[in-house]
Amino acid sequence: MITLLYFARLRESFGLASEQAELPAQVTDVGSLTEWLRQRGGVWQEELAPGKPVRVAVNQDMADLATIVRDKDEIAFFPPVTGG
């Protein structure tokens, strides 16, 4: 079981701030997790589309598509932060 957290526009689009999920065997890294979430369709497919600016952190450390995900991890999805 992992914890998924969604921030800013993603929380609004998905209609939830967090959820618990049991990972299927084929989900082993951030890339396959993102693809698995995209398969929900609709806004999930749109917001997590390749090339769409979304950052990911695993256990509060910035991650990339190759970052391994494991049981009990906390994975956060959020748009890039811009300052000014």
C-alpha positions in Angstrom: 0.0 0.0 0.0 1.3 3.4 -0.9 0.1 6.9 -0.2 -0.5 9.3 -3.1 -0.7 13.0 -2.5 -2.0 15.6 -5.0 -1.3 19.3 -4.8 -2.6 22.5 -6.4 -4.3 22.1 -9.8 -4.0 18.3 -9.6 -5.9 18.2 -6.3 -8.6 20.3 -7.9 -8.7 18.3 -11.2 -8.7 14.9 -9.5 -11.1 16.0 -6.7 -9.0 14.5 -4.0 -5.9 15.5 -2.0 -4.7 12.0 -1.2 -5.5 8.3 -1.5 -4.1 4.9 -0.5 -3.4 2.5 -3.4 -2.3 -1.1 -3.7 0.3 -1.2 -6.5 0.0 -3.9 -9.2 3.1 -5.9 -9.8 4.0 -4.1 -13.0 4.3 -0.7 -11.1 7.9 -0.5 -10.0 8.9 3.1 -10.6 7.5 6.6 -11.0 7.2 6.2 -14.7 5.1 3.0 -14.5 3.1 4.5 -11.6 2.3 7.6 -13.7 1.2 5.4 -16.6 -1.0 3.3 -14.3 -2.7 6.4 -13.0 -3.2 7.7 -16.6 -5.1 4.5 -17.4 -7.9 5.9 -15.2 -8.7 8.1 -18.2 -10.3 11.5 -18.3 -8.6 14.2 -16.2 -6.0 11.6 -15.1 -4.9 11.1 -18.6 -4.9 14.8 -19.4 -3.1 16.0 -16.2 -0.5 13.3 -16.3 0.1 13.3 -20.0 3.7 13.1 -21.3 5.1 16.6 -21.6 2.6 18.1 -19.1 4.6 19.9 -16.4 4.2 17.7 -13.3 6.8 17.2 -10.6 7.0 14.1 -8.4 8.5 13.5 -4.9 9.0 10.1 -3.3 9.2 10.2 0.5 9.7 14.0 0.2 12.7 13.7 -2.2 12.4 14.9 -5.7 12.1 12.0 -8.1 12.3 11.3 -11.8 10.6 8.6 -13.9 13.2 6.0 -13.0 12.8 6.4 -9.2 11.8 3.2 -7.7 8.5 3.0 -5.7 8.0 0.6 -2.9 5.3 -0.5 -0.5 4.7 2.1 2.2 6.1 5.0 0.1 4.5 8.4 0.0 4.4 9.8 -3.5 3.4 13.4 -4.2 2.4 14.9 -7.5 2.4 18.6 -8.0 2.8 21.3 -10.7 6.2 23.0 -10.9 6.4 26.0 -8.6 7.3 29.3 -10.2 8.4 32.3 -8.2 8.6 35.9 -8.8 
